[in-house]
Amino acid sequence: MIRKTLSASVLAALFLAAPAFAEEATIGRPIEAGSLHEGNLDMVVYYVPVDGDRLEVTATFAPKTGGDPQRVVMGLADGDSVAFSMPGHRGPLYAFSRSGDEVTVSSETDLRADANAPTRLADGSLGAAGRELASVGPM
């Protein structure tokens, strides 16, 4: 009985210690789309190559309860990553990362990003990747 209780406690602790990734999608080619359906938002994402080695990633978020969709457009260089929550929607933190020609998008249910924290870029500098391409707003 003690062993079963201890095993259950250890297993529960392992699940609680790790970040909860509710969903994940990996896109490996231009215009190929992926989607996530976490919380109150549905999201569709795709990318196209742009100037230099950057990929322009477009994510469209639509509330499941109706309302206007919002679109986020960002430029990602190889090795870049960014995470954010959508304004006006309490819920998951959406994380976007690029490795080569693959863009991975995930929703993390128990983590929150610090909006004032800088992002370390692939070249080691601090800033927001693709700042000149980033935009958020209604469609």
C-alpha positions as CSV (number, residue, x, y, z in Angstrom):
1,M,0.0,0.0,0.0
2,I,2.8,2.4,0.9
3,R,4.6,1.6,-2.4
4,K,1.5,2.3,-4.5
5,T,0.9,5.6,-2.7
6,L,4.6,6.6,-3.1
7,S,4.5,5.7,-6.8
8,A,1.4,7.7,-7.4
9,S,2.9,10.7,-5.5
10,V,6.1,10.6,-7.6
11,L,4.2,10.3,-10.8
12,A,1.9,13.2,-9.9
13,A,4.9,15.3,-9.0
14,L,6.6,14.6,-12.4
15,F,3.5,15.7,-14.2
16,L,3.1,18.9,-12.1
17,A,6.8,19.9,-12.5
18,A,6.9,19.8,-16.3
19,P,5.3,22.5,-18.4
20,A,2.0,21.4,-19.9
21,F,2.1,21.5,-23.7
22,A,-1.5,21.2,-24.6
23,E,-1.0,21.1,-28.4
24,E,1.9,21.4,-30.9
25,A,2.1,21.7,-34.7
26,T,5.2,21.7,-36.9
27,I,5.2,23.2,-40.3
28,G,8.0,22.2,-42.7
29,R,7.2,23.8,-46.0
30,P,6.0,27.3,-47.2
31,I,2.2,27.7,-47.3
32,E,1.7,24.3,-45.4
33,A,-0.7,25.1,-42.6
34,G,-1.0,23.9,-39.0
35,S,-3.7,24.5,-36.4
36,L,-4.2,24.5,-32.6
37,H,-7.5,24.5,-30.8
38,E,-6.5,25.3,-27.2
39,G,-8.7,27.3,-24.8
40,N,-11.2,29.8,-26.2
41,L,-9.3,30.3,-29.5
42,D,-8.7,28.4,-32.6
43,M,-5.5,29.2,-34.5
44,V,-4.2,28.5,-38.0
45,V,-0.6,29.2,-38.9
46,Y,1.6,29.1,-42.0
47,Y,4.8,30.7,-43.3
48,V,6.3,32.1,-46.5
49,P,10.0,32.9,-47.1
50,V,10.9,36.6,-47.2
51,D,14.0,38.8,-47.5
52,G,17.3,37.0,-46.6
53,D,16.9,33.9,-44.5
54,R,13.7,35.0,-42.7
55,L,10.4,33.3,-42.7
56,E,7.2,35.4,-42.4
57,V,4.9,33.5,-40.1
58,T,1.2,34.3,-40.1
59,A,-1.1,33.1,-37.3
60,T,-4.8,33.8,-37.3
61,F,-6.7,33.5,-34.1
62,A,-10.5,33.1,-34.0
63,P,-12.6,33.1,-30.8
64,K,-14.7,29.9,-30.5
65,T,-17.6,32.0,-29.1
66,G,-17.7,34.3,-32.0
67,G,-16.2,37.7,-32.6
68,D,-13.5,39.1,-34.8
69,P,-10.5,37.1,-35.6
70,Q,-7.0,38.5,-35.0
71,R,-3.9,38.0,-37.1
72,V,-0.3,38.1,-36.0
73,V,2.5,38.4,-38.5
74,M,6.1,38.0,-37.5
75,G,9.5,37.4,-39.1
76,L,11.6,34.5,-37.7
77,A,15.3,33.9,-38.5
78,D,16.8,30.4,-37.9
79,G,17.0,29.8,-34.2
80,D,14.5,32.5,-33.2
81,S,11.6,31.9,-30.8
82,V,8.9,34.0,-29.3
83,A,5.9,33.4,-26.9
84,F,2.9,35.5,-26.1
85,S,-0.8,35.4,-25.0
86,M,-3.4,37.0,-27.2
87,P,-4.7,40.3,-25.9
88,G,-8.2,40.0,-24.3
89,H,-8.0,36.2,-24.0
90,R,-6.9,34.6,-20.8
91,G,-5.6,31.2,-21.5
92,P,-2.7,29.6,-23.2
93,L,0.7,31.0,-24.0
94,Y,1.5,30.5,-27.7
95,A,5.1,29.7,-28.5
96,F,6.6,29.9,-32.0
97,S,10.1,28.7,-32.8
98,R,12.1,28.1,-36.0
99,S,14.8,25.6,-36.7
100,G,15.9,25.5,-40.3
101,D,12.8,25.3,-42.6
102,E,10.6,24.1,-39.7
103,V,8.4,26.3,-37.6
104,T,6.9,24.7,-34.4
105,V,4.0,26.3,-32.7
106,S,2.8,25.1,-29.3
107,S,0.3,26.2,-26.6
108,E,1.6,26.1,-23.1
109,T,-1.1,26.0,-20.5
110,D,0.8,26.8,-17.3
111,L,3.5,29.3,-18.3
112,R,3.3,33.1,-18.8
113,A,5.8,35.2,-20.6
114,D,7.2,38.4,-19.2
115,A,6.3,41.0,-21.8
116,N,9.2,43.2,-20.7
117,A,11.8,40.4,-21.0
118,P,14.1,40.7,-24.1
119,T,14.4,37.8,-26.5
120,R,17.8,36.4,-27.3
121,L,18.3,36.2,-31.1
122,A,20.3,33.6,-33.0
123,D,23.2,36.1,-33.3
124,G,23.3,36.5,-29.5
125,S,21.9,40.0,-29.5
126,L,18.8,41.0,-27.5
127,G,15.6,42.3,-29.2
128,A,12.5,41.3,-31.0
129,A,13.1,39.1,-34.0
130,G,11.6,40.5,-37.2
131,R,10.4,43.6,-35.5
132,E,9.8,45.4,-38.8
133,L,7.5,42.5,-39.9
134,A,5.6,42.1,-36.6
135,S,2.0,43.2,-36.5
136,V,-1.0,42.3,-34.4
137,G,-4.6,43.4,-35.1
138,P,-8.0,42.5,-36.4
139,M,-8.3,41.2,-39.9
